[in-house]
Amino acid sequence: MIKLNTMSYRDLHKRLASALLLIVSSGVLASDSNTVSIGGLPDMATAPYIWVDSCNREFRGVLPHLANKALSEEGYSVSYQPPIPVDKDAWQKAITGLQTGGYDISIAMFDPPAAGIVIGKEPIIYQKTSLVTRKGESLNLNSAEALTGTRGIVLDAEEYGSGYHLLTQLKEKGSEVFNTIKAIEGFKMLAAGTIDYIVGDHYYLLGVSKVMGNYGNLSITQQGQGKGLYVGARIDGPYANLPAALDKHFIEYRKSGLLDKFSRESLLRWIREDCENNSGDQAFNPT
């Protein structure tokens, strides 16, 4: 029979405990050491980029899907902060939250970034802007001569909206522009001939047109590249190098066609599915 040496057992136990403490303190076994928190996202639907589904309040869309995929390929898991209610202060709240360490990264930063924030060189996706006119008609949004005397609608052009700058430019070029008319009413006005154009997010306009069933009577033309949406981090924070590390993944998603594929699939999912059909998403119901 083997007799256990009590002193040796205690010594071994202490050594194991010390080793385990060292491992945990170094982050090898710490469950949260590779978890990145994402925040500053809006509580509004901007399909296919991002939306909060109405069933389980999870983020859906291209931004979280591809960001999650890229982070996973870099060895990170993710957690999401609650969405920010959309008002005139929402963008500043998103910036401040990242600057002050309220969360580790954002997946919806613009170029150039705000003070104290670093972004990658490759956006996750570009926000595409498109022009809607009646079939057979065209309009040059860069021409003051073409715009003089026209009437149009710019969507999301409140003072804190993404279309506000474009609204100002179109007015300066001589067009009468409205920014309080919603998409559905605008499409009716365009069909009736009381306005000449609508400008808004490319994917949103496609969705509205499909829902209204008059896609064939309209011409939807993309206007340039649009603004990029980037991963951003605090420039003096622990994840300052992460945006650049993710660039290669977003380049690959774009070159392989995955970005375009998932953009289309996201929009279609948003249009056709709802909670009642157990999809986990709210139905596309534009105003």
N, C-alpha and C positions, 0 to 999 in steps of 0.2 A: 504494500500500500504506500502511495506517495504522500508525504506529509507536506502540507502547504506552509511555506515560510511567510508568516504574517507581515514582517517588516518589508519583505520584497514586494508583497502584494500591495501594501500601502504606497510604497515608493512608485510602483508601476502605475497605480491609480492616479497619483499626483502628476506623474509625467504625462499621462494620457489627458488629464484635465487641462494641464498647461498647454499641451499641443492643440487641444480642441479650442481653447480660448484664443490662441494665436490665430488659428484658421478663421474663426468667426470674426475676429477683429480685423483681419485682412480682407474680409468680404467674400471669401470663397464659398462659405455656406450661408451667408446672409441673404435671405430670400428677396429682399428689396434692392440689393446692390445693383442689379441690372434692370431695374424698373424705371422707366422714364415717364414722368407725368406731363401730359399735354393739356394746355388750357387756352383761354382767350377766344374760344369759338362761339359763334353767334347762335342764339336760340331762334333761328328762322330757317326757312327752307330755301336753299339756293342750289337746287338740283341742276346738274349731277355732281356738283362740287361737294356739298355737305348738307345734311339735314338731320334733325332729331326725329326718330320715328315716334309715333304717338302711342305705341303699345308698351314698349319697355324703356323708352327714353334713351336709347343708344344712338350714337352717331353713325350715320350711313353716308355713302358717297365716295367719290374718287379720292378726296383728300385723306380721310382716315384709312381707307382700304390700302392705298399705296404707301402711305406713311407707316402703317402697321407692318406691311410686308417688308419694306426696306429696313426698318428697325429690327425686325425679327432676323433678317439675314445678317445683321451686324451683332446679333446675340442679345438684343434687348427685348424685354416685355414692356407693355404700355399700360398706363392708367389714365383716365380722362377726368378732368375737372368739370363741374357742372357748367352748362352753357351760360353765356352772358345775355341778359335781356337786351334786345336791340332798341336803342334810343340814340340821341345825339351824342351821348358820352360813351357809347359802347366801344368804339375804336380806341379811345384813350384808356379805358379800363383794361382792354386787352394788352396794350403796350405797357401800362404800369404794372400789371400782374407779372409780366415777363421780366421787366426791369428790376422788380423788387423780390424776385424769387418765389412768387406765388405758385409757379409751376416751372418745370425744367425747360420745355420748348414750346413753340407754337408751330402750327403747320399752315398758317395763313398770314404770313408776313409779306409785305411789298418791298420793292426795290425803288429808291434807296431805303434802308432800314432806319428806324428811329435811333436816337442816341443810346449808346450802351448795348446795342443789339447787333449780332453778327448773323448773316444769312449765307446760305450756300450759293453757288454760281448757277445751279440748275434748278428751275422751279419744278414743283410737283406737276403743275398744270398751268396753262394760260387761261385766263378768263377771256373768252372770245366775245367780241361785240359784233352785232349784226344789224343791218338795215332792212326793214320790211317796207316794200312798196307794192302797189298793184302790178299784176302781171303786165309786162310790156313797157313799164315805166322804169326809169332809172334816175338816180340823183347822186351828185358828187358832194359829199359832206364837207369837203375841203375847199369848195368853190363858193365864194361870196356871191358871185354872179348867179350861180345855179340856185342858191338858197334864198336869195332875196324874194320876198313875197310868199314864201312857202309856209305851211303850218305843219307842225309835227309834235310828237310826244317822245320824251326821253324817260324811260323807266328807271327806277331807283335813283332819282335825281334830286331827292331832298338835300338839304344843306350838308348832311352827313352821309349821303349815298354815294355809291361809286360812279354814278353818272352825272354828278353835279358839275364837274369840270367841263364835260362835253356840252352840257346844257348851256353853260356860259359862253362857250366858243360858238355854238350855233346861233345864239342870240346876237352875238357881235357880228356875225356874218349876214344878218338881216332876216333870219327866220323867226316866226312867231312860235315859241316852244312852250309846251305845257308839261308840268312835272307832277301834277296831282291826279291825273286821269289814270285809272288802272288799266291793266292789259286787255281784259275782255272788252271793256267799253271802247278802248282805243282801236281794237280790231274791227269793231262794228263801225266806228267812225271812218276808218280807212276804207272799208268796203263800200260805205255810203258816199265817199268822196269828199267828206268834210275836213279831212286832214290828208296830207301828202305822204307822210312817212311815220314809222315808229323805229326808235333805236333802243336796243336793250341787249341783255345777255343772249348770246347765240342759242344756247341750249334751252333756255327758258322760253324764248320766242318759238322755237320748234315745238316745244311741248304745248304751248297755248294754241298754236295753229292746228296741231293734230287734234286737240280736244274740241276745237270749234269746227273742225271738219272742212275748213276752207283753204287748206294748204295749196291746192291746185290753182287757186285764184290769186295767189300772192307770190311775190318773189322775195326770198330771204337771202341776203348777200352778206358774207362775212367781211368785216372791215378791219383788215390788218391783224397783227399777232395778238394784241390784247395785253393785259397786265398779267405778270406771273405771280403765282402764289408759292412762297418759299417756306422752308423750315428755318426757324430763327431760334437763337439761344442768347442768353446773357453773355456779353463779351468777356466778362471776368468770372463767369460761373464754371461749374464742373463739366458742363456739356458744350463748351464753346467750340470744340473741334468737331462736334457731331454733325452740324449742317454740311460741312465740306465732305465728311466721310460718307454721307448719304448721296452725294451728287452722282456717283457712278451708277447707283441703282436707278435713279430717275432717268438718267441718260439711256440706260438699257431698256427701261419700260417704254420710253418714247420710240427708240429705234426698232424694237421688236414688234411694235404695234399694240402692246398690252394697254398702253394709256388710252389710245383711241377706242379700242375694244371695250374697255371697262367704262369709258365715258358714255358710249352708246347704251351699254347694258344698264348702267345706273339710271340714265334718263328713262329708258323703257320701263324699268322696274318701278320708278317713281310714278310714271303715268298710269300703269295698269293695275298696280297692287294696292291693297289696303288691309287694315287690321281684320275686317270681317272675313276676308279670304285667307286669314292666318298667315299673311305674308310678313307681318311685323313692320310694315311701312304704311304711312298715311297716303291716301289717294291724291293724285295731282289735281288740285282744285284751285286754279288761278283766279285772281280777282281782276 
